[in-house]
Amino acid sequence: MGRHEIRMRRQRTPARGSERYRNYNAVLKQHEQDMRLKKILRVFTYFLLIALITILLVIVMRWEKRQQAKPKTTSSLSSKVESFYRK
Amino acid sequence: MTDEEIRTEQEIIERAKKDPQAFGEIYERYFDRIFNFLYRQTDDEAVAGDLCSQTFVNALNHLNRYEFRGFPFSAWLYKIAGNEVNKFYRKNKGKKVFSIEEVKVRELMEQANDDWDEEMVNRVITYMNELPTEMVQVLELRFFEDKDFKEIAFILDITESGAKMRTYRALDRLRQQFNLRVKYDG
């Protein structure tokens, strides 16, 4: 047996007809809803992306600040050591 | 479909890309064909109705991505409809159904063999039940939807030679087992 089943039907078209399923307004409404959802999702993704970039920027700026501060402390430390030996 | 008809259809689609209301004309033109295609593959009116709506919604949602490749727009709709059917069977884990019209089967049998009878029809159906689903899909599009191999290849996402090969193999066995004169190219 295959993975399908072949059935024979007497009528050429469905018994109750396809007319009751024909509704372009419903299709249009669904499309508008989908587009709205897509737009919201896009705005949310942009927002998330901007937030992520901002966080990264803040982290980098803080790291840079710390890096700038570090040499000062080392130099001050070395001057302290120097002054200690001088004594 | 003539070149003029295809050109007019393209104009409607270009209009529909800016104004979805214009797509209504395409919907009215192809609704019955897509519905019947889906009904043939589900044997359930309500399911076919739902999948048909979803097919047109998807087509409308992705209309901007549509590019003319020398086929009528219906080929793209059939492709979307086929994907919807596959999605439906994957979700429901059921056996794929092909509900074919008795009248059409008789028509095809009359063309293929002068001495056909009910028993032969039943044997052909049993034979088709044993064929791989991909082969039945090609046969359905070729003989029930009257599509050419180029269009079948586009709809099923296979090569044209692949579509021809599947049809040829299925028909070759039909010819040998049932002495049918089914033409390879329809």
HADDOCK unambig.tbl for C-alpha pairs under 7 A between the chains (distance, minus, plus):
assign (segid A and resid 1 and name CA) (segid B and resid 129 and name CA) 6.30 0.50 0.50
assign (segid A and resid 1 and name CA) (segid B and resid 130 and name CA) 4.98 0.50 0.50
assign (segid A and resid 2 and name CA) (segid B and resid 129 and name CA) 5.64 0.50 0.50
assign (segid A and resid 2 and name CA) (segid B and resid 130 and name CA) 4.65 0.50 0.50
assign (segid A and resid 2 and name CA) (segid B and resid 131 and name CA) 6.13 0.50 0.50
assign (segid A and resid 2 and name CA) (segid B and resid 132 and name CA) 6.04 0.50 0.50
assign (segid A and resid 2 and name CA) (segid B and resid 133 and name CA) 6.94 0.50 0.50
assign (segid A and resid 3 and name CA) (segid B and resid 95 and name CA) 6.06 0.50 0.50
assign (segid A and resid 3 and name CA) (segid B and resid 96 and name CA) 6.66 0.50 0.50
assign (segid A and resid 3 and name CA) (segid B and resid 133 and name CA) 6.47 0.50 0.50
assign (segid A and resid 4 and name CA) (segid B and resid 95 and name CA) 5.29 0.50 0.50
assign (segid A and resid 4 and name CA) (segid B and resid 96 and name CA) 4.46 0.50 0.50
assign (segid A and resid 4 and name CA) (segid B and resid 97 and name CA) 5.58 0.50 0.50
assign (segid A and resid 4 and name CA) (segid B and resid 129 and name CA) 6.55 0.50 0.50
assign (segid A and resid 4 and name CA) (segid B and resid 133 and name CA) 6.30 0.50 0.50
assign (segid A and resid 5 and name CA) (segid B and resid 95 and name CA) 6.82 0.50 0.50
assign (segid A and resid 5 and name CA) (segid B and resid 96 and name CA) 6.20 0.50 0.50
assign (segid A and resid 5 and name CA) (segid B and resid 97 and name CA) 4.85 0.50 0.50
assign (segid A and resid 5 and name CA) (segid B and resid 98 and name CA) 6.18 0.50 0.50
assign (segid A and resid 5 and name CA) (segid B and resid 129 and name CA) 5.88 0.50 0.50
assign (segid A and resid 6 and name CA) (segid B and resid 97 and name CA) 5.90 0.50 0.50
assign (segid A and resid 6 and name CA) (segid B and resid 98 and name CA) 4.77 0.50 0.50
assign (segid A and resid 6 and name CA) (segid B and resid 99 and name CA) 5.94 0.50 0.50
assign (segid A and resid 6 and name CA) (segid B and resid 125 and name CA) 6.79 0.50 0.50
assign (segid A and resid 6 and name CA) (segid B and resid 129 and name CA) 5.97 0.50 0.50
assign (segid A and resid 7 and name CA) (segid B and resid 98 and name CA) 6.04 0.50 0.50
assign (segid A and resid 7 and name CA) (segid B and resid 99 and name CA) 4.63 0.50 0.50
assign (segid A and resid 7 and name CA) (segid B and resid 100 and name CA) 6.15 0.50 0.50
assign (segid A and resid 8 and name CA) (segid B and resid 99 and name CA) 5.70 0.50 0.50
assign (segid A and resid 8 and name CA) (segid B and resid 100 and name CA) 5.10 0.50 0.50
assign (segid A and resid 8 and name CA) (segid B and resid 101 and name CA) 5.84 0.50 0.50
assign (segid A and resid 8 and name CA) (segid B and resid 102 and name CA) 5.64 0.50 0.50
assign (segid A and resid 9 and name CA) (segid B and resid 99 and name CA) 6.49 0.50 0.50
assign (segid A and resid 9 and name CA) (segid B and resid 100 and name CA) 6.08 0.50 0.50
assign (segid A and resid 9 and name CA) (segid B and resid 101 and name CA) 5.09 0.50 0.50
assign (segid A and resid 9 and name CA) (segid B and resid 102 and name CA) 5.59 0.50 0.50
assign (segid A and resid 10 and name CA) (segid B and resid 101 and name CA) 6.12 0.50 0.50
assign (segid A and resid 10 and name CA) (segid B and resid 102 and name CA) 5.38 0.50 0.50
assign (segid A and resid 11 and name CA) (segid B and resid 101 and name CA) 6.57 0.50 0.50
assign (segid A and resid 12 and name CA) (segid B and resid 101 and name CA) 5.55 0.50 0.50
assign (segid A and resid 14 and name CA) (segid B and resid 45 and name CA) 6.67 0.50 0.50
assign (segid A and resid 18 and name CA) (segid B and resid 32 and name CA) 6.91 0.50 0.50
assign (segid A and resid 18 and name CA) (segid B and resid 35 and name CA) 7.00 0.50 0.50
assign (segid A and resid 21 and name CA) (segid B and resid 49 and name CA) 5.39 0.50 0.50
assign (segid A and resid 24 and name CA) (segid B and resid 24 and name CA) 6.51 0.50 0.50
assign (segid A and resid 27 and name CA) (segid B and resid 53 and name CA) 6.22 0.50 0.50
assign (segid A and resid 27 and name CA) (segid B and resid 56 and name CA) 6.90 0.50 0.50
assign (segid A and resid 27 and name CA) (segid B and resid 57 and name CA) 5.62 0.50 0.50
assign (segid A and resid 30 and name CA) (segid B and resid 57 and name CA) 6.76 0.50 0.50
assign (segid A and resid 31 and name CA) (segid B and resid 57 and name CA) 5.65 0.50 0.50
assign (segid A and resid 31 and name CA) (segid B and resid 60 and name CA) 6.79 0.50 0.50
assign (segid A and resid 31 and name CA) (segid B and resid 61 and name CA) 6.21 0.50 0.50
